[in-house]
Amino acid sequence: MNSLSEKLKAKIRDVENFPKPGITFKDITPVLSDSKLCRDITEELLSRYKDENLDAIVGVESRGFLFGMLLAYELNIPFVPVRKSGKLPFRTLKHSYDLEYGSASMEIHVDALQNNWNVLIHDDLLATGGTAAAAGALVEQLGAKVQSFSFLIDLTFLNGKDVLKNYTTKINSLVQY
């Protein structure tokens, strides 16, 4: 078991019927308990994005904050949280979207990004693409450009990449199911 993908698959836990019946949740908390694996993930993400001329990392609430912040730190660029509606304290832009199990709204601070910035959007999991696309819409509303999307996990059978190709074709993940 040498590859990062294999190590991740060995640690990611399936939780049946969460957050509702019929959903199998991919739980990354066992990954977080392995500090060596977390370092390996951060180093892999850094190797992928160090030459992308990024101006900021947008992390999607809440698991996208974990490695998104680490990557922003390593690249010495700003980290910008995108959060569920009502969670950010300052003035925000809002985007509503459908999930695979309901609907939601995401927000970003109005002053979080600058015009023409190249942005990487990071989250732990790509499913149908609704949440990441909402983050992409918010980035564009602020006048920035989605340079890339980054995920730990891609549930390929849900075709989330198809939704994100409206923003960029640079869509990467460390493990696919």
HELIX and SHEET records of a PDB file:
HELIX    1   1 LEU A    4  LYS A   11  1                                   8    
HELIX    2   2 THR A   29  LEU A   32  1                                   4    
HELIX    3   3 SER A   35  TYR A   49  1                                  15    
HELIX    4   4 ARG A   63  LEU A   75  1                                  13    
HELIX    5   5 GLY A  130  GLN A  141  1                                  12    
HELIX    6   6 THR A  156  LEU A  158  5                                   3    
HELIX    7   7 GLY A  160  LEU A  164  1                                   5    
SHEET    1   A 2 ARG A  13  GLU A  16  0                                        
SHEET    2   A 2 THR A  24  ASP A  27 -1                                        
SHEET    1   B 7 THR A  92  LEU A  99  0                                        
SHEET    2   B 7 GLY A 102  HIS A 109 -1                                        
SHEET    3   B 7 PHE A  79  LYS A  84 -1                                        
SHEET    4   B 7 ALA A  56  VAL A  60  1                                        
SHEET    5   B 7 ASN A 118  LEU A 126  1                                        
SHEET    6   B 7 LYS A 145  ASP A 154  1                                        
SHEET    7   B 7 ILE A 171  GLN A 176  1                                        
END                                                                             
